[in-house]
Every structure is written in C-alpha cells, then in structure tokens.
Amino acid sequence: MFQPFRASYRRVYLTLVLMQLLILVGCIVSIWAYESYREQGYRERLASTPMALIGYLVDNQPAAYRDAWLEENSRRLGSGLSIVDPVTLGLSGWQRMRLERGQVVIEEGNSGWSLYRLIDDGSRALVMHSVSLSQQLPLELMAMMRDWIQEVPWDARDARFERLRSSSSIAMGMGNGTPDGLSNEQLQRLVDQQVVLNINPSAPSVTLYVMLDDGRWIAVGPVGIFAQAPVWLLYALPLILSLLNVLIGYWMIRRDDRRLNELEVSAGQIAAGDFDVRASIEHDSQFTQLAIKINAMASQVQAALGAQQDLMRAVSHEFRTPVARIRFALQMISDISESETIRRQLGEVDNDIESLDHLIDEILTYARVDSAADGHMPLASEWCDVRSIVVDLVEALAPLHAQLSITHSGFDELWVLADVRYLTRALQNLISNACQYADSRVEIRLERIGRVACLHIDDDGPGVPRSERKRIFQPFARLDGSRARRQPARGQRPSGYGLGLAIVARIMRWHAGRVVVTSSPSLGGARFSLLLPVPQREQSRGRLLRRRRREPSSSSPGQEASG
C-alpha cells in the first residue's frame, strides 16, 4: 500500500543529493565571483591615486600642449596615456555610473590593463593603458606628485595635497622631521630627493616616501598586498551551507517519514481487524488526505461488519422461535404415536433440531466474541488457574468420549489473567476438536516459556495439512479429506460447523494471545497450542493467591483476584 510513497521518498533523497551538488557548485561560483569583486576593488583603489594625479596634471596643461604632454609622460611611465570621448569606450551601465561618480574603472584585456577616469567636468575620459605593472610606474608617479605640489607656493601646497588625498582611496600623509621605520640609507636617499619604497614584511605592506623642497615629506601608504580568502573558508562555507540544507531536508523528510509510519501502523491495525483505530489527522501534513481516506475506509468497513453481525444475531434469534415450535410439535406427535418406527424417526429429527439449535448458539457466540475481539465488549479479567480449568473440562468430556484416553500433565498451578468464561470456552472447543479427530489418545500439556503460558493439546489423528493451518481458523471453514468432519454416531449430534476454531481464534486475539496449529511431536497428529501472555505481577500474585487458599477464611483465587 505504501510502496509508491517509499519510491517517492527515494526520489526525494536523490533530488536532495542533486540539490546539494548544485548548492556546492553555486557556493564555489559565488566565492569565485566574490573574490573577483574584491580583487577588482583592490585594483581600483590602487589606481585611484595615480589616475587622480594624472587627471589633475592634464587639467593644468594648455589644450595645445596636452597631446605632447601625454606622449612624453607615456614614455616616462611606461604606459599609454590618451584622452577620448567616454561614449567610444563601450562601457557597461554599471561602469559608466562609477565613472560619473568620480571613480576609476579598470578593464582587463588581452593586451593588458586599461584604466579610465573622467576629466574636464565629465566631458572627456582619461585612459591609461599598461601592459604590466613595473617598479618604474609607482616611482615615477611619486616624482610627478612631488613636482605637481612644488609648482605652487608654500602656502598653497597643503590645499593641493588635500585635493589629491580626497580623491585617493589610499592613505596619504604629510609630515616634518624624520619618518618612522626608515633605515639610515633610506633617510639619506629621501634627503637626496629620491623616492623611497619601504616594505613592511610583518603586515605585509608597501609605503612610498618623497621629500619636498621645503623639508616636509609625503607618504603614500601603507598599501597592503591583496590577500586571498583563507582556503579553509572557501571550502568550509559551501560545506556548512550544504550540511545545513541537508539537516533541514533530513528533518523535513524524517517528519514525513514518521507520519507515514504512523499511518502504516494504523492501516496495519485496521487490516488486523481493529476497526476502532483511527489515523490522526494533521492539517499541515501532505498525508492529511490519505489519513482521511484511511479513517473513512475503517468507518465503512466497521459499519458493514457491524450490520453483518447485527443481521447474524437477529436471524439467529429469530430461528429460535420456529425451532422451539417444531420441537414442541414433534414431542406432541411422539406422545400420541405408538409406532416404534415413527418414534425412531422423530428421535432423529429431534437430533437434527438439536444440532440446529446448537448451530444457532455457535453463531451467536461467534458474533459476540467477534465483536469483543474488535474491542466492543470489555473483558471480565481475573486471575485464574489454567490447570484447574483443564481438570474440570477433562472430567466433563471424558464420559462423552469413553473410547479415548484423555490425559494432562504440566504445572500444578499456572495462573493467567483472563476472562474465565471465554478462556474455558476456548479450551473446551480445542479439547472437543481433538477428541473428535483422535483415534485413541488426547494429551494436554501445560508449560511456561518466558512470560508466555502455553497449553498444548495433541491428538493421534490424521493431523492438519500445512497449507490449511491458517484457513481452519476462519468461520465455517472445513477440511477436505482425512480430517474432514466425521459422521456422528447414532444418538449424537454433529460435532462441529466450522465455527469452533474461529471462536477460539477470536477469544485469543481478545486476550492478546495466539492459537497455532502444528504437528504433534509425540502422537503424530495435530497439536493446537494456546499462547497467553503472563503479566509481570504473575509470580507474586500467584504466591499471594496460593497462600490465601491455604487459609481457612480466605476466598477462592478467582474471587480474590477479581476483588
């Protein structure tokens, strides 16, 4: 019934695995894109100061000398400089927006790097093309910055420096005296108007120094070296996200699987005959409709069986009145008739009527027990001694089967918690069934295996075929062949109608026990075994009952237990 759901779960698990692969690939691509974005931002921050400086220098040049200045400084910097119309650059909308905000845009091509910055109030674009980054470029830029600041008087130099620093994304500073962290050789070179490049290996970072002719120095940096994200972070992030997704998916699937197991248990109980069971309905579950259908099915089956049992009881009761009338009429005919032949025929008819009456009793008993097995009738449970019940039954049945040897053995006392009336009926049916098919011997043995009380009834008859051992417990089931119902002797009613074993099975299910049929290991015929669970308090309860039985004023075990 639930195999399609199991197959769908396998597809869900496979889909979940594929999703994890997609998430893993997506995380790797996202990290690569993030690292590319960080690296691009790092390059643009580095390029902000040189491009701002060159832009200011170009603005200071007369229009007639710009081309010559660009050509000369291209050779000096080792990079191509040009001024073009921004429209001809073919930039994307995002890049154009960054240019309009005064930022530097960098593009990587097959021939190197291209840097763009707007000048002339945004009407033109300064382009710097560099094949590769060399040590000459930052040194020449620092020299150009020094010359640009020294072009103005001393009192205007601070303003020009602040203008450049406000356009730069790199830290810049100006100071007097001796910069910290420089060696004597570097200080001498700085005094000699050389550009000093200082590397701090502990950071690591680079700082450029240049000295003005007024004795002040300018520092650009420190500029940190671009660091990739830790490798463990690159792999840990997608793994953590994947694991989190797996846990969430597993929790959701386990929740549905638990719900499916509950429905499967409910369906199994209904299939076993417990039609009072109803599947719980959770409105936020995808199995809500399935639970509603299971409950509707159980209600319909329960209603149909209830109607069937009511009909069976009603018909059986209605049979009693005409049967009683027929029996009364036969008795009147027998009283007024003097013919022995008629009296004999009337006696056989009376036996058949008695059999019919017995069948009605069996049908009513089966209907009553079948309802009780489904939980419609409470048990009158009490502690009872199985051995005493067996002894009473053997004493009652032995005269009816004088040709058989009926023996019993086992415990002196074996206490169980059961309904005495129905347990006695089950034992009576089994012993009667064994007597019916036995050739000469019937053995009854009591034993206890763990917490199960076992009652074995063996006979030396033909036995029950293995293929029929389950069917015989169905109502009105009869065996064909050697163990089929035998003809009754004259003066005896038929011994069975296919309801005795069905009643036993229902009574045992009512008591949470079982009845099984196997082959007798000692007599070679059939062995019917009643298996009853023994509650944990059986030993102490049994000792208490036995002790009270020995006291003169004590009551019987059954009364004591029921009280």
C-alpha positions as CSV (number, residue, x, y, z in Angstrom):
1,M,0.0,0.0,0.0
2,F,2.8,2.4,0.9
3,Q,5.4,1.3,-1.7
4,P,4.6,4.2,-4.0
5,F,5.3,6.6,-1.1
6,R,8.6,4.7,-0.4
7,A,9.6,5.1,-4.0
8,S,8.7,8.8,-3.9
9,Y,11.0,9.1,-0.9
10,R,13.8,7.6,-2.8
11,R,13.3,10.2,-5.5
12,V,13.2,12.9,-2.8
13,Y,16.6,11.7,-1.4
14,L,18.1,11.6,-4.9
15,T,16.8,15.1,-5.6
16,L,18.2,16.2,-2.3
17,V,21.7,14.9,-3.3
18,L,21.5,16.6,-6.6
19,M,20.5,19.8,-4.8
20,Q,23.5,19.5,-2.6
21,L,25.7,19.3,-5.6
22,L,24.1,22.3,-7.1
23,I,24.5,24.2,-3.9
24,L,28.1,23.2,-3.7
25,V,28.8,24.4,-7.2
26,G,26.8,27.5,-6.6
27,C,28.8,28.3,-3.5
28,I,32.1,27.8,-5.3
29,V,31.0,30.0,-8.2
30,S,29.7,32.7,-5.7
31,I,33.0,32.6,-3.8
32,W,34.9,32.9,-7.1
33,A,32.7,35.9,-8.1
34,Y,33.2,37.5,-4.6
35,E,36.9,37.1,-4.8
36,S,36.9,38.6,-8.3
37,Y,34.9,41.5,-7.0
38,R,37.4,42.0,-4.1
39,E,40.3,41.8,-6.4
40,Q,38.7,44.3,-8.8
41,G,38.0,46.7,-5.9
42,Y,41.6,46.4,-4.7
43,R,42.9,47.3,-8.2
44,E,40.6,50.3,-8.4
45,R,41.7,51.5,-5.0
46,L,45.3,51.3,-6.1
47,A,44.6,53.1,-9.3
48,S,42.6,55.9,-7.7
49,T,45.6,57.9,-6.6
50,P,47.7,57.7,-9.9
51,M,44.6,58.4,-12.1
52,A,43.6,61.4,-9.9
53,L,47.1,62.8,-10.0
54,I,47.4,62.4,-13.8
55,G,44.0,63.9,-14.3
56,Y,45.0,67.0,-12.3
57,L,48.2,67.3,-14.2
58,V,46.3,67.1,-17.5
59,D,43.9,69.7,-16.4
60,N,46.8,72.1,-15.7
61,Q,48.1,71.7,-19.3
62,P,47.0,74.1,-22.0
63,A,44.9,72.4,-24.7
64,A,47.6,72.9,-27.4
65,Y,50.2,71.1,-25.3
66,R,48.1,68.2,-24.0
67,D,48.9,65.7,-26.7
68,A,52.7,66.4,-26.4
69,W,52.5,66.1,-22.6
70,L,50.6,62.8,-22.8
71,E,53.1,61.4,-25.3
72,E,56.1,62.4,-23.1
73,N,54.7,61.0,-19.9
74,S,53.6,57.8,-21.6
75,R,57.3,57.1,-22.3
76,R,58.1,58.2,-18.7
77,L,55.6,55.9,-17.0
78,G,55.8,53.0,-19.5
79,S,52.1,53.2,-20.0
80,G,50.0,54.6,-22.8
81,L,48.0,57.8,-21.9
82,S,45.2,59.2,-24.0
83,I,42.1,61.3,-23.8
84,V,39.0,60.1,-25.6
85,D,35.2,60.6,-25.7
86,P,33.6,58.4,-23.0
87,V,31.0,57.2,-25.4
88,T,33.6,55.4,-27.6
89,L,34.8,53.3,-24.6
90,G,31.8,50.9,-24.9
91,L,31.5,50.6,-21.1
92,S,28.5,48.9,-19.4
93,G,25.9,50.9,-17.5
94,W,27.5,49.9,-14.1
95,Q,30.9,51.1,-15.3
96,R,29.5,54.4,-16.7
97,M,27.8,55.0,-13.4
98,R,31.1,54.5,-11.5
99,L,32.8,56.9,-13.8
100,E,30.2,59.6,-13.3
101,R,30.7,59.2,-9.5
102,G,34.4,60.1,-10.0
103,Q,35.7,56.6,-9.5
104,V,38.2,54.7,-11.5
105,V,37.2,51.9,-13.8
106,I,39.6,49.1,-14.7
107,E,39.2,46.6,-17.6
108,E,41.4,43.6,-18.2
109,G,42.0,42.8,-21.9
110,N,44.2,40.5,-23.9
111,S,46.9,43.2,-24.3
112,G,46.9,44.4,-20.6
113,W,45.1,46.7,-18.3
114,S,43.0,49.8,-19.2
115,L,42.2,52.4,-16.6
116,Y,39.5,55.1,-17.1
117,R,38.7,58.4,-15.3
118,L,36.6,61.3,-16.3
119,I,38.2,64.8,-16.6
120,D,37.1,68.2,-17.9
121,D,33.9,68.1,-15.8
122,G,33.0,64.7,-17.2
123,S,33.1,65.5,-20.9
124,R,36.3,63.6,-21.6
125,A,37.9,60.4,-20.4
126,L,41.5,59.9,-19.4
127,V,42.7,56.4,-20.5
128,M,45.8,54.8,-19.1
129,H,46.8,51.5,-20.8
130,S,49.5,49.4,-19.2
131,V,50.8,46.0,-20.4
132,S,52.2,45.1,-17.0
133,L,53.0,46.7,-13.6
134,S,56.6,47.5,-13.1
135,Q,58.6,49.2,-10.3
136,Q,59.2,52.2,-12.5
137,L,55.5,53.2,-12.5
138,P,55.0,54.0,-8.8
139,L,58.4,55.7,-8.5
140,E,57.7,58.0,-11.5
141,L,54.2,58.8,-10.1
142,M,55.6,59.8,-6.8
143,A,58.1,62.1,-8.5
144,M,55.3,63.6,-10.6
145,M,53.2,64.2,-7.5
146,R,56.2,65.9,-5.8
147,D,56.7,68.2,-8.8
148,W,53.0,68.9,-9.1
149,I,52.8,70.0,-5.4
150,Q,56.0,72.0,-5.6
151,E,54.7,74.1,-8.6
152,V,52.6,76.2,-6.2
153,P,53.8,78.4,-3.4
154,W,54.4,77.0,0.0
155,D,51.1,78.3,1.5
156,A,49.1,76.6,-1.3
157,R,50.8,73.2,-1.2
158,D,48.6,71.9,1.7
159,A,45.4,72.7,-0.3
160,R,46.8,70.9,-3.4
161,F,47.8,67.9,-1.3
162,E,44.4,67.7,0.4
163,R,42.7,67.9,-3.0
164,L,44.7,64.9,-4.1
165,R,44.2,63.0,-0.9
166,S,40.4,63.5,-1.0
167,S,40.4,61.8,-4.5
168,S,42.5,58.9,-3.4
169,S,41.4,55.6,-1.8
170,I,44.9,55.0,-0.4
171,A,46.1,56.5,2.8
172,M,48.3,59.6,2.3
173,G,50.1,61.7,4.8
174,M,52.4,64.8,5.1
175,G,54.9,65.5,7.9
176,N,58.1,67.1,9.1
177,G,61.2,65.6,10.6
178,T,62.2,62.0,10.1
179,P,59.6,59.4,9.1
180,D,59.4,56.3,11.4
181,G,60.6,52.9,10.2
182,L,63.2,54.0,7.7
183,S,66.8,53.0,7.8
184,N,69.7,55.5,7.6
185,E,70.3,54.6,4.0
186,Q,66.6,55.2,3.1
187,L,66.7,58.5,5.0
188,Q,69.8,59.6,3.0
189,R,68.1,58.8,-0.2
190,L,65.0,60.7,0.9
191,V,67.1,63.8,1.6
192,D,68.7,63.4,-1.8
193,Q,65.2,63.9,-3.4
194,Q,64.8,60.2,-4.3
195,V,61.7,58.2,-4.0
196,V,62.0,55.7,-1.2
197,L,60.0,52.4,-1.2
198,N,59.7,50.8,2.2
199,I,58.4,47.3,2.6
200,N,57.0,46.1,6.0
201,P,57.2,42.3,5.9
202,S,55.2,41.8,9.1
203,A,52.0,43.3,7.6
204,P,52.9,42.9,4.7
205,S,52.5,46.3,3.1
206,V,54.4,48.9,1.0
207,T,54.8,52.7,1.7
208,L,56.3,55.2,-0.7
209,Y,58.1,58.4,0.6
210,V,59.1,61.5,-1.2
211,M,60.7,64.8,0.2
212,L,59.6,68.3,-0.8
213,D,62.0,71.2,-1.2
214,D,60.5,72.8,1.9
215,G,61.8,69.9,4.1
216,R,58.4,68.1,4.5
217,W,57.9,64.6,3.3
218,I,54.8,62.9,1.8
219,A,54.0,59.3,2.5
220,V,51.6,57.2,0.3
221,G,50.5,54.0,2.1
222,P,50.8,51.7,3.6
223,V,49.3,49.7,0.8
224,G,48.5,46.1,1.8
225,I,49.2,43.3,-0.6
226,F,46.0,41.7,-1.8
227,A,45.2,38.6,0.2
228,Q,43.0,35.8,-1.0
229,A,40.4,34.5,1.4
230,P,41.6,31.5,3.5
231,V,41.4,28.2,1.7
232,W,39.5,26.6,4.6
233,L,36.9,29.4,4.4
234,L,36.5,28.9,0.7
235,Y,35.6,25.2,1.3
236,A,34.1,25.5,4.8
237,L,31.4,27.9,3.7
238,P,29.8,25.7,1.0
239,L,30.2,22.6,3.2
240,I,28.4,24.4,6.1
241,L,25.6,25.6,3.8
242,S,25.3,22.2,2.3
243,L,25.3,20.5,5.7
244,L,22.7,22.9,7.0
245,N,20.5,22.3,3.9
246,V,20.9,18.5,4.4
247,L,19.9,18.7,8.0
248,I,16.8,20.8,7.2
249,G,15.9,18.5,4.4
250,Y,16.5,15.4,6.6
251,W,14.4,16.9,9.3
252,M,11.5,17.5,6.9
253,I,11.8,14.1,5.3
254,R,12.0,12.4,8.7
255,R,8.9,14.2,9.9
256,D,7.0,13.0,6.8
257,D,8.5,9.5,7.2
258,R,7.4,9.4,10.9
259,R,3.9,10.5,9.8
260,L,3.9,7.8,7.1
261,N,5.0,5.2,9.6
262,E,2.1,6.2,11.9
263,L,-0.3,5.8,9.0
264,E,1.2,2.5,8.2
265,V,0.8,1.3,11.8
266,S,-2.9,2.5,11.8
267,A,-3.5,0.8,8.5
268,G,-1.9,-2.4,9.8
269,Q,-4.1,-2.4,12.9
270,I,-7.2,-1.9,10.8
271,A,-6.1,-4.7,8.5
272,A,-5.7,-6.9,11.6
273,G,-9.3,-6.3,12.5
274,D,-9.1,-3.4,15.0
275,F,-11.6,-1.1,13.3
276,D,-11.8,1.3,16.2
277,V,-8.3,2.6,15.3
278,R,-8.3,5.9,13.5
279,A,-5.3,7.7,11.9
280,S,-4.5,11.0,13.5
281,I,-5.1,13.9,11.1
282,E,-2.5,16.7,10.9
283,H,-3.8,19.6,8.8
284,D,-0.2,20.8,8.0
285,S,0.9,17.4,6.6
286,Q,0.9,16.3,3.0
287,F,-0.7,13.0,4.1
288,T,-3.8,14.6,5.5
289,Q,-6.0,13.3,2.7
290,L,-4.5,9.8,3.0
291,A,-5.4,9.8,6.7
292,I,-8.9,11.0,6.0
293,K,-9.3,8.2,3.4
294,I,-8.0,5.6,5.8
295,N,-10.4,6.7,8.5
296,A,-13.3,6.7,6.0
297,M,-12.4,3.2,4.9
298,A,-12.2,1.9,8.5
299,S,-15.6,3.5,9.3
300,Q,-17.2,2.0,6.3
301,V,-15.8,-1.5,7.0
302,Q,-16.7,-1.2,10.7
303,A,-20.3,-0.2,9.7
304,A,-20.5,-3.1,7.2
305,L,-19.2,-5.7,9.7
306,G,-21.5,-4.3,12.4
307,A,-24.5,-4.6,10.2
308,Q,-23.5,-8.1,9.3
309,Q,-23.1,-9.1,12.9
310,D,-26.4,-7.5,13.8
311,L,-28.1,-9.4,11.0
312,M,-26.5,-12.6,12.1
313,R,-27.7,-12.1,15.7
314,A,-31.1,-11.1,14.6
315,V,-31.6,-14.1,12.2
316,S,-30.2,-16.5,14.9
317,H,-32.6,-15.2,17.5
318,E,-35.5,-15.4,15.0
319,F,-34.6,-19.0,14.3
320,R,-35.2,-20.0,18.0
321,T,-39.0,-19.5,17.9
322,P,-39.8,-21.8,14.9
323,V,-37.2,-24.3,16.2
324,A,-39.0,-24.4,19.6
325,R,-42.4,-24.7,17.9
326,I,-41.1,-27.6,15.7
327,R,-39.7,-29.4,18.7
328,F,-42.9,-28.9,20.7
329,A,-44.9,-30.3,17.7
330,L,-42.6,-33.3,17.5
331,Q,-43.0,-34.0,21.2
332,M,-46.8,-34.0,20.8
333,I,-46.6,-36.4,17.9
334,S,-44.3,-38.6,19.8
335,D,-46.7,-38.7,22.8
336,I,-49.7,-39.7,20.7
337,S,-47.9,-42.1,18.4
338,E,-47.4,-45.8,19.4
339,S,-45.3,-46.8,16.3
340,E,-41.7,-47.5,17.1
341,T,-40.6,-46.6,13.6
342,I,-42.3,-43.2,13.9
343,R,-40.8,-42.6,17.3
344,R,-37.3,-43.5,15.9
345,Q,-37.7,-41.1,13.0
346,L,-39.0,-38.4,15.3
347,G,-35.9,-39.0,17.5
348,E,-33.6,-38.5,14.6
349,V,-35.5,-35.3,13.6
350,D,-35.1,-34.1,17.2
351,N,-31.4,-34.7,17.0
352,D,-31.3,-32.6,13.8
353,I,-33.3,-29.9,15.5
354,E,-30.9,-30.0,18.5
355,S,-28.0,-29.7,16.1
356,L,-29.7,-26.7,14.5
357,D,-30.2,-25.2,18.0
358,H,-26.6,-25.8,18.7
359,L,-25.6,-24.1,15.5
360,I,-27.6,-21.1,16.5
361,D,-25.8,-21.0,19.8
362,E,-22.4,-21.2,17.9
363,I,-23.4,-18.4,15.6
364,L,-24.4,-16.1,18.5
365,T,-21.3,-17.0,20.4
366,Y,-19.1,-16.2,17.3
367,A,-20.9,-12.9,16.7
368,R,-20.4,-12.0,20.4
369,V,-16.8,-13.0,20.5
370,D,-16.0,-11.4,17.1
371,S,-17.4,-8.1,18.4
372,A,-15.3,-8.5,21.6
373,A,-12.2,-9.1,19.6
374,D,-12.6,-5.7,18.0
375,G,-12.9,-4.1,21.3
376,H,-16.7,-3.7,21.6
377,M,-17.0,-5.8,24.7
378,P,-14.9,-5.4,27.9
379,L,-13.1,-8.3,29.4
380,A,-14.0,-9.6,32.9
381,S,-10.4,-10.3,33.6
382,E,-9.4,-12.1,36.8
383,W,-6.5,-14.4,37.9
384,C,-7.4,-18.0,37.1
385,D,-5.6,-21.3,37.3
386,V,-5.4,-22.9,33.9
387,R,-4.7,-26.3,35.3
388,S,-7.9,-26.4,37.3
389,I,-9.9,-25.4,34.2
390,V,-8.3,-28.2,32.3
391,V,-9.1,-30.7,35.0
392,D,-12.7,-29.7,35.1
393,L,-13.0,-29.9,31.3
394,V,-11.4,-33.4,31.2
395,E,-13.7,-34.7,33.9
396,A,-16.7,-33.3,31.9
397,L,-15.7,-34.5,28.5
398,A,-14.2,-37.9,29.4
399,P,-17.6,-39.6,29.7
400,L,-18.7,-38.3,26.3
401,H,-15.6,-39.9,24.7
402,A,-15.2,-43.1,26.6
403,Q,-13.3,-44.7,23.8
404,L,-10.4,-42.1,24.1
405,S,-7.6,-41.8,26.6
406,I,-7.5,-38.1,27.8
407,T,-4.5,-37.2,29.9
408,H,-3.0,-34.0,31.1
409,S,0.4,-33.0,32.6
410,G,2.5,-30.0,33.4
411,F,2.3,-27.4,36.2
412,D,0.5,-27.9,39.4
413,E,-0.8,-24.4,39.0
414,L,-0.4,-22.0,36.1
415,W,-2.0,-18.6,36.8
416,V,-3.0,-16.2,34.0
417,L,-5.1,-13.0,33.8
418,A,-8.1,-13.8,31.6
419,D,-11.8,-13.9,31.3
420,V,-12.6,-17.3,32.8
421,R,-15.8,-17.9,30.9
422,Y,-14.3,-17.3,27.5
423,L,-11.0,-18.9,28.2
424,T,-12.9,-22.0,29.3
425,R,-14.9,-21.9,26.1
426,A,-11.7,-21.7,24.0
427,L,-10.2,-24.7,25.9
428,Q,-13.4,-26.7,25.6
429,N,-13.6,-26.1,21.8
430,L,-9.9,-27.2,21.4
431,I,-10.3,-30.3,23.5
432,S,-13.6,-31.3,21.9
433,N,-12.0,-30.8,18.5
434,A,-9.0,-33.1,19.5
435,C,-11.5,-35.7,20.8
436,Q,-13.4,-35.6,17.5
437,Y,-10.4,-36.4,15.3
438,A,-8.3,-38.5,17.7
439,D,-8.0,-42.2,17.1
440,S,-7.4,-43.3,20.7
441,R,-5.4,-40.7,22.6
442,V,-5.5,-37.0,23.5
443,E,-2.8,-35.4,25.6
444,I,-2.9,-32.0,27.2
445,R,0.3,-30.4,28.5
446,L,0.9,-27.1,30.3
447,E,4.2,-25.3,30.2
448,R,5.6,-21.8,30.6
449,I,8.2,-20.3,28.2
450,G,9.5,-17.0,29.4
451,R,6.5,-14.8,30.1
452,V,4.1,-16.9,27.9
453,A,1.8,-19.6,29.3
454,C,1.5,-22.4,26.8
455,L,-1.3,-25.0,26.6
456,H,-0.7,-27.8,24.1
457,I,-3.4,-30.2,23.0
458,D,-2.2,-33.2,21.0
459,D,-4.1,-36.0,19.3
460,D,-3.1,-39.1,17.3
461,G,-5.5,-38.4,14.4
462,P,-4.6,-37.5,10.8
463,G,-3.3,-34.0,11.6
464,V,-3.8,-30.8,9.7
465,P,-2.1,-30.2,6.3
466,R,0.4,-27.4,6.4
467,S,-1.5,-25.5,3.7
468,E,-4.7,-25.5,5.7
469,R,-3.3,-24.4,9.1
470,K,-4.4,-20.8,8.7
471,R,-7.7,-21.3,6.9
472,I,-9.1,-23.6,9.6
473,F,-9.5,-20.6,11.9
474,Q,-11.8,-18.8,9.5
475,P,-15.6,-19.1,10.2
476,F,-17.3,-22.1,8.5
477,A,-14.0,-23.4,7.3
478,R,-13.9,-27.2,7.0
479,L,-11.1,-29.5,5.8
480,D,-11.5,-31.9,2.9
481,G,-10.1,-35.4,3.1
482,S,-9.0,-37.4,6.1
483,R,-9.6,-34.7,8.7
484,A,-13.0,-33.6,7.4
485,R,-15.9,-33.8,9.7
486,R,-16.8,-37.4,10.6
487,Q,-20.3,-38.8,10.7
488,P,-21.7,-38.8,14.3
489,A,-22.7,-41.9,16.0
490,R,-26.4,-42.7,16.4
491,G,-27.8,-40.7,19.2
492,Q,-25.1,-38.0,19.0
493,R,-25.4,-34.6,17.3
494,P,-22.8,-33.5,14.7
495,S,-19.6,-32.4,16.3
496,G,-18.9,-29.1,14.5
497,Y,-20.0,-26.5,12.0
498,G,-16.6,-24.7,11.2
499,L,-17.1,-22.1,14.0
500,G,-15.4,-23.7,17.0
501,L,-11.8,-22.8,15.9
502,A,-12.9,-19.4,14.7
503,I,-14.3,-18.7,18.1
504,V,-11.0,-19.9,19.7
505,A,-9.0,-17.5,17.4
506,R,-11.2,-14.5,18.3
507,I,-11.1,-15.3,22.1
508,M,-7.3,-15.5,21.9
509,R,-7.0,-12.3,20.0
510,W,-9.3,-10.7,22.6
511,H,-6.8,-11.8,25.2
512,A,-3.7,-10.5,23.2
513,G,-2.7,-14.2,22.7
514,R,-2.5,-16.6,19.8
515,V,-3.6,-20.1,18.8
516,V,-1.4,-22.0,16.4
517,V,-1.6,-25.5,14.9
518,T,1.4,-27.7,14.2
519,S,2.2,-31.4,14.2
520,S,2.3,-33.3,17.4
521,P,5.8,-34.4,18.2
522,S,4.7,-37.3,20.4
523,L,1.4,-38.6,18.9
524,G,1.9,-37.7,15.2
525,G,-1.4,-36.0,14.8
526,A,-2.3,-32.3,15.3
527,R,-1.1,-30.0,18.1
528,F,-3.2,-27.0,18.9
529,S,-1.3,-24.5,21.2
530,L,-2.8,-21.7,23.2
531,L,-0.3,-18.9,23.9
532,L,-1.2,-16.4,26.6
533,P,1.0,-13.6,27.8
534,V,1.6,-13.6,31.6
535,P,1.7,-10.2,33.3
536,Q,4.8,-9.2,35.3
537,R,3.0,-9.5,38.6
538,E,2.0,-13.1,37.9
539,Q,4.6,-14.7,40.3
540,S,3.9,-12.5,43.3
541,R,0.2,-12.6,42.6
542,G,0.2,-16.4,42.3
543,R,2.1,-16.8,45.6
544,L,-0.4,-14.5,47.3
545,L,-3.4,-16.4,46.0
546,R,-1.9,-19.8,47.0
547,R,-1.1,-18.5,50.4
548,R,-4.7,-17.3,50.9
549,R,-6.1,-20.5,49.6
550,R,-4.4,-22.3,52.5
551,E,-6.1,-20.0,55.0
552,P,-9.5,-21.2,56.2
553,S,-11.2,-17.8,55.9
554,S,-9.7,-16.9,52.5
555,S,-11.8,-16.8,49.4
556,S,-11.2,-18.5,46.0
557,P,-8.4,-17.3,43.8
558,G,-10.8,-16.0,41.2
559,Q,-12.8,-14.1,43.7
560,E,-9.6,-12.7,45.4
561,A,-8.2,-11.6,42.1
562,S,-11.4,-10.0,40.9
563,G,-11.8,-8.2,44.2
